[in-house]
Amino acid sequence: MKKSFRIFMLVLMMMLPIYVFGGAPFDTVKMNVGSVLEILGDPKLKGDAGRKVKEQKLEVIADKMFDYIELSKRTLGLNWNKFTQEQRKEFVDLFKTVLKDAYVDKIMTYTNERVNFTKEVSLSETTYEIQSVVVRKSGEVPIFYRAIKKENSWKVYDVIVEGVSLINNYRTQFREILGNNPPETLLETLRKKVGKRQ
Amino acid sequence: MMSLKKIIWIRGLTTIVFLVSCLLLECPLLLYAAPVDTDKADTIVFETQSELVKQSEEETPEKTLDRYEDAKIEEATTVLSSKEEDGIEAYEDVTSDEIGVVEEQGIADPFEFLNRGVYHFNDKVYFWVWKPISQGYKYVVPEGIRGIFSSFYENIKAPVRIINNLLQGKPKFAAIELGKFLINSTLGVGGLRNCAKECFGIEGRNADFGQTLGKYGAGFGFYIVLPFLGPSNPRDGVGWLVDWTLRPTTYISTDQWFDLQSVGLFVHEKVNDTSFHIGEYEILKEAAIDPYIAMRDAYVQYRTKLIER
């Protein structure tokens, strides 16, 4: 009896790792994306009022999910060092607003998409790529998230849609401006862009 | 002498026998060759009453409202002050190792002036022609029918994928694409349904001739924006022309490469496709600081990734 119990426990323990898959970065990103989908699919949030609430809820998750400072650093690359501390702070804030303005609207148009999280790939000791596929009626869109370990939590610093990296895309645009202009010019461009929306 | 009726019967029967035998032979092979990664894949679907919703509801309403107001009223620097507490060093200098930046060279764009002109032309064509037509089309044609058209056009382009997979040294995927084509053309009723995917979970591999050339070592060359067709480069432009000759729709009416019917079908394919993607270009444009550069970079990244894969 005792022996069979022991064997049973052993078998049970051997089965466990099959269900525990994916590490902390995988689970963190999956959970955050899951929360986003929950909010988007919430039938109680309808109309203009519902939209406002949705936007606010999405913002809370975005703040939790992304590391905007890391994202900004990687977008600017070594140009980051040309900015003063004050300019860096302003840049992070402006860039965050630009991203929010552009992508919150886009995400709101998603209604009945499914997201399959497939796997995580280690890029370095502190960075991981978490791969997912969004299944839409018109086809599948691979979306990869890159996350970095910051104070024991995993924060996303890049999103790669169909092979196109968000931070690389902006880096090319910023480099064009910073090539023969001071950081202030870029900040002014961003200020104008953000100002137009408000 | 055999009557016409008999000939048709015999041809029909042999075709059916051929296809059925192909199906029987191919299906198990294909299923074996392309297993769906179900054990690792995990799906999130909407479940309205789950923990996540409760969790976010608990912490959001009042808190977010406050945050929302704050961000509006306060200046950028004050908002950021909350972050300073947990890390002033976050804003310090970076090294290239830290941020994983590889010194990359810019893309050659010797005709930037001209390209920008064509980009603006295409932009106008999108907003004045493609978009309204696609919107009207979307309004008139039900989603189900549009989906059928999509599957049909995808299926009929199988020769492009089969041949390019072969040329890229991927005979397994060429076989899978052939199998997909056979299944979709029979069980999927002439390609009206992507049955290979829906019934058997078979995943193919898209391939085009520009990609093939890239795999053979042809570089990006320089950037060029084609009227109506959009971003390209010499390599992918040639690739597009070669692929055009591999599309069965090119040969439907005359033996000319570009005629009213094949171009007409191509336009319909594009309109049908656009009807699923209205709003996407708008977002790219909206999100960009310089839409021309954003589009160029997205194209470069996208094509490079396809060739690396």
Contacts between the chains, C-beta under 8 A, distances in Angstrom:
chain1	res1	chain2	res2	distance
A	18	B	39	8.0
A	21	B	40	6.5
A	22	B	42	7.8
A	30	B	42	7.1
A	30	B	44	7.1
A	31	B	52	7.5
A	33	B	44	6.8
A	34	B	44	4.9
A	34	B	52	5.6
A	35	B	52	4.9
A	35	B	55	7.6
A	35	B	56	5.6
A	37	B	44	5.8
A	37	B	46	6.2
A	38	B	46	7.1
A	38	B	47	7.8
A	38	B	48	7.8
A	38	B	50	6.6
A	38	B	52	4.7
A	38	B	53	4.7
A	38	B	56	6.9
A	39	B	53	7.6
A	39	B	56	6.6
A	41	B	46	3.6
A	41	B	48	6.7
A	42	B	48	6.6
A	42	B	53	6.5
A	43	B	48	6.1
A	53	B	60	7.9
A	53	B	61	7.6
A	56	B	60	6.7
A	56	B	64	3.9
A	56	B	65	6.8
A	56	B	67	7.6
A	56	B	68	5.3
A	57	B	56	5.9
A	57	B	60	5.1
A	57	B	64	6.5
A	59	B	64	7.0
A	59	B	67	7.4
A	59	B	68	7.4
A	60	B	56	7.3
A	60	B	59	7.5
A	60	B	60	5.8
A	60	B	63	7.5
A	60	B	64	5.4
A	60	B	67	7.4
A	61	B	56	7.3
A	69	B	83	7.7
A	69	B	90	4.8
A	69	B	91	6.9
A	70	B	99	8.0
A	73	B	94	5.2
A	73	B	98	7.8
A	73	B	99	5.2
A	74	B	99	4.7
A	74	B	100	7.0
A	74	B	101	7.2
A	77	B	96	7.6
A	77	B	99	6.7
A	77	B	101	4.5
A	78	B	94	7.1
A	78	B	96	6.0
A	78	B	101	6.5
A	80	B	93	7.4
A	80	B	94	5.2
A	80	B	99	7.7
A	81	B	93	4.9
A	81	B	94	6.5
A	85	B	91	5.4
A	86	B	77	7.6
A	88	B	91	4.8
A	89	B	76	7.4
A	89	B	77	6.4
A	89	B	80	4.9
A	89	B	91	6.2
A	90	B	76	5.6
A	90	B	77	7.3
A	92	B	80	7.2
A	92	B	91	7.9
A	93	B	76	4.3
A	93	B	79	6.5
A	93	B	80	6.0
A	94	B	76	7.2
A	98	B	287	7.3
A	98	B	289	7.7
A	99	B	287	7.4
A	101	B	286	7.7
A	102	B	283	6.3
A	102	B	286	5.2
A	102	B	287	3.3
A	103	B	283	7.6
A	103	B	287	6.8
A	105	B	283	7.1
A	105	B	286	7.7
A	106	B	279	7.8
A	106	B	283	4.7
A	109	B	279	6.3
A	112	B	46	7.8
A	114	B	43	6.0
A	114	B	44	7.1
A	114	B	45	5.7
A	115	B	43	7.4
A	115	B	44	5.1
A	116	B	41	5.1
A	116	B	42	6.8
A	116	B	43	5.2
A	116	B	44	7.8
A	117	B	41	7.2
A	117	B	42	5.0
A	117	B	44	7.3
A	118	B	37	6.5
A	118	B	40	6.3
A	118	B	41	5.4
A	119	B	40	5.7
A	123	B	100	7.9
A	124	B	100	7.5
A	127	B	100	7.4
A	136	B	276	7.8
A	137	B	143	6.8
A	137	B	147	6.6
A	137	B	276	6.9
A	138	B	147	8.0
A	138	B	150	6.9
A	138	B	273	7.7
A	138	B	276	3.4
A	138	B	277	6.8
A	139	B	150	8.0
A	139	B	276	7.9
A	151	B	86	7.9
A	162	B	302	6.2
A	162	B	305	7.8
A	163	B	301	5.9
A	163	B	302	5.2
A	163	B	304	7.6
A	163	B	305	3.0
A	163	B	306	6.9
A	164	B	297	7.9
A	164	B	298	4.8
A	164	B	301	4.6
A	164	B	302	5.5
A	164	B	305	7.7
A	165	B	301	6.3
A	168	B	297	6.9
A	168	B	301	6.1
A	169	B	294	5.9
A	169	B	297	5.0
A	169	B	298	5.9
A	169	B	301	7.0
A	170	B	289	7.3
A	172	B	106	7.6
A	172	B	293	5.8
A	172	B	294	7.8
A	172	B	296	7.7
A	172	B	297	4.0
A	173	B	288	6.7
A	173	B	289	4.7
A	173	B	290	5.1
A	173	B	293	4.7
A	173	B	294	5.8
A	173	B	297	7.2
A	174	B	289	7.2
A	175	B	106	7.5
A	176	B	290	6.4
A	176	B	293	5.5
A	177	B	289	7.3
A	177	B	290	7.8
A	189	B	289	6.2
A	190	B	289	7.3
A	193	B	289	6.7
